[in-house]
Amino acid sequence: MDFNELFENRRSVRSYKDEELEEKIIFELIKAAISAPSAGNIQPWEFIIIRKKQIKEQLVMAALGQTFITEAPVVIVVCADMEKSGKYYGKRGAELYCIQDTAAAIENLILYAKFKGLGTCWIGAFSEKNVSEILNIPSGLRPIAIICIGLPAETPKKPYKRPVEKVIHYEKF
Ligand SMILES: Cc1cc2nc3c(=O)[nH]c(=O)nc-3n(C[C@H](O)[C@H](O)[C@H](O)COP(=O)(O)O)c2cc1C
């Protein structure tokens, strides 16, 4: 798969085969994630790997009933360490850089997953408070995304993407 094909064909997958994923692939996914750039190379990310059905069920409740979370053999909750980024870069670090850094890591992860034939869905609609409680996330860290990962059981169509001409601005907005 060439790089163009990789990001052109990546889709949010919300149905997964009932097949476990090896620990090795999880390590590879995290390795891809942590290769991302980060402000000052602070790397303010933490990853919680969830395989237990009972915890996934709790996450469904925290994520407005998105039941496909339980279908995914592996769910990764990506956290941003606001404290770490804030220590170096103040408000901008705590409120912006750590979010940008973790988002870059997530994008690396989901593209690598696609490269390995896996489907993912980036879930952002959830109660941060509830997810933090369920997973014992320390204060100072924010859960940024719930990532569902598994062998895809559906092939979603490419949704509308705004064309290059509509998003590009030359010299000034
Ligand atoms: C920050 C963010 C939050 C998202 N939250 C959800 C979500 O809560 N539930 C869901 O099913 N998809 C979620 N998605 C996936 C988007 O719906 C999806 O990326 C978009 O519709 C484009 O489809 P594509 O990923 O197949 O290109 C989220 C994506 C991002 C980047």
The ligand as an SDF file (V2000), in Angstrom:
LIG
                    3D

 31 33  0  0  0  0  0  0  0  0999 V2000
  -12.0350   14.5090   17.2060 C   0  0  0  0  0  0  0  0  0  0  0  0
  -12.9030   13.4470   16.5860 C   0  0  0  0  0  0  0  0  0  0  0  0
  -13.9870   12.9770   17.2840 C   0  0  0  0  0  0  0  0  0  0  0  0
  -14.7860   11.9590   16.7330 C   0  0  0  0  0  0  0  0  0  0  0  0
  -15.7870   11.4210   17.4980 N   0  0  0  0  0  0  0  0  0  0  0  0
  -16.5010   10.3910   17.0210 C   0  0  0  0  0  0  0  0  0  0  0  0
  -17.4580    9.7610   17.8470 C   0  0  0  0  0  0  0  0  0  0  0  0
  -17.6680   10.1210   19.0080 O   0  0  0  0  0  0  0  0  0  0  0  0
  -18.1480    8.7150   17.3120 N   0  0  0  0  0  0  0  0  0  0  0  0
  -17.9330    8.2540   16.0410 C   0  0  0  0  0  0  0  0  0  0  0  0
  -18.5850    7.2930   15.6450 O   0  0  0  0  0  0  0  0  0  0  0  0
  -17.0220    8.8440   15.2340 N   0  0  0  0  0  0  0  0  0  0  0  0
  -16.2860    9.8820   15.6970 C   0  0  0  0  0  0  0  0  0  0  0  0
  -15.3070   10.4460   14.9220 N   0  0  0  0  0  0  0  0  0  0  0  0
  -15.0860    9.9600   13.5450 C   0  0  0  0  0  0  0  0  0  0  0  0
  -15.6810   10.9300   12.5170 C   0  0  0  0  0  0  0  0  0  0  0  0
  -17.0770   10.8190   12.5380 O   0  0  0  0  0  0  0  0  0  0  0  0
  -15.0970   10.5900   11.1320 C   0  0  0  0  0  0  0  0  0  0  0  0
  -13.7030   10.7900   11.1480 O   0  0  0  0  0  0  0  0  0  0  0  0
  -15.7050   11.4840   10.0330 C   0  0  0  0  0  0  0  0  0  0  0  0
  -17.0720   11.2300    9.8750 O   0  0  0  0  0  0  0  0  0  0  0  0
  -15.0110   11.2780    8.6780 C   0  0  0  0  0  0  0  0  0  0  0  0
  -15.0530    9.9240    8.2900 O   0  0  0  0  0  0  0  0  0  0  0  0
  -13.6940    9.1200    7.9720 P   0  0  0  0  0  0  0  0  0  0  0  0
  -12.9410    9.0210    9.2910 O   0  0  0  0  0  0  0  0  0  0  0  0
  -14.1390    7.7810    7.4830 O   0  0  0  0  0  0  0  0  0  0  0  0
  -12.9200    9.8960    6.9580 O   0  0  0  0  0  0  0  0  0  0  0  0
  -14.5050   11.4440   15.4430 C   0  0  0  0  0  0  0  0  0  0  0  0
  -13.3850   11.9240   14.7490 C   0  0  0  0  0  0  0  0  0  0  0  0
  -12.5820   12.8980   15.3250 C   0  0  0  0  0  0  0  0  0  0  0  0
  -11.3450   13.3570   14.5860 C   0  0  0  0  0  0  0  0  0  0  0  0
  1  2  1  0
  2  3  1  0
  2 30  2  0
  3  4  2  0
  4  5  1  0
  4 28  1  0
  5  6  2  0
  6  7  1  0
  6 13  1  0
  7  8  2  0
  7  9  1  0
  9 10  1  0
 10 11  2  0
 10 12  1  0
 12 13  2  0
 13 14  1  0
 14 15  1  0
 14 28  1  0
 15 16  1  0
 16 17  1  0
 16 18  1  0
 18 19  1  0
 18 20  1  0
 20 21  1  0
 20 22  1  0
 22 23  1  0
 23 24  1  0
 24 25  2  0
 24 26  1  0
 24 27  1  0
 28 29  2  0
 29 30  1  0
 30 31  1  0
M  END
$$$$
